[in-house]
Amino acid sequence: MYFATDSKNLYVAETTAGLIDATLAQFIGPEIFNVTTRDTEANILDASNTPTNPTDEVNIAFGTDTNDFYIYDGSVWNIYNNDS
């Protein structure tokens, strides 16, 4: 997963185990995908702020100090680094 801060596009690579090539999905601009939780990494990962998820849903946050995505799956935050 990669978020281009210049274009505000979100790119997600879909891979299958054992395959070298990946299919790249592009979500264009904020009108298609908007992360409403924007905070520092420390505040997102703070255990006292842990979100509750409806069944089969996740919460997505954006780290304003790291430019990383944080996806909470109901038990743990998964961090997707926006390294280029």
N, C-alpha and C positions, 0 to 999 in steps of 0.2 A: 504494500500500500504506500502510495506517495502522494503528498499534497503539494501542488505547485503554488507557492505563495504569490508569484507574479500574476498568474492567470486565474487563480482560485479554483483550478481543476483538481479533481481527485482521480488518481489512477490506481486500479486494483489488478494485480497479476493473479490469474487463476492457473494453478499448476496441478499436475497429477504426479504422484510419486513415480520416480523413474524416468520421467520425461525431461528433456533439456529445455524445450521450448515452452513458453508460457503465453496464454491468451491475455491480452491487456485490455481491460475495460476502462473507458474514460467517462467520467461524470463531469459535465461542463458547467462551470459557474455555480454560484450560491443558490440560484433558483431551483436547482434539482436536489442538491444535498446541502443541508445547513446544520451545522453542529451548534446547538444553543448553549451547551455547557463549555465555557471558555474561562480557564483559570490557570494558576501556576501548577506545576507538577506536584509540589508539596500539598497544596490544597486538594487537588484531585485525589491523591493517594492517601489522604488523611482518613484513618479508619472511622472517625466519628462522622464522616460525610459519605459513607458507603451507600450507594443508591439501592433501591429495591426494584427488581425487574419483574414485569409480567411474564408469564410462562412463555418460553421460546422467543424472548426478546432480549436485546442488549441495550446498554447505555453507552453513548460515545461522547467523549470529552476531547477538547483540544487544549494542549498545554501552551499558554501564551509565552512562556519563557523558554520552551524547548522546541516549539513547532512540531511536536509529536502528537499522535492520536492515542487515546487511552480508551480501550473497549472493555467494559465490565460485563462479564458473561453470567453474572449471578453468584459467582464465588471468588473470582480473582480479576484484577485489572490486567489486561494484555496490552503491552506497549508496542506501538508501531513507530519506529524511528523515522524521521523525515530527513535522513542524511543524504546528501547529494555528492 
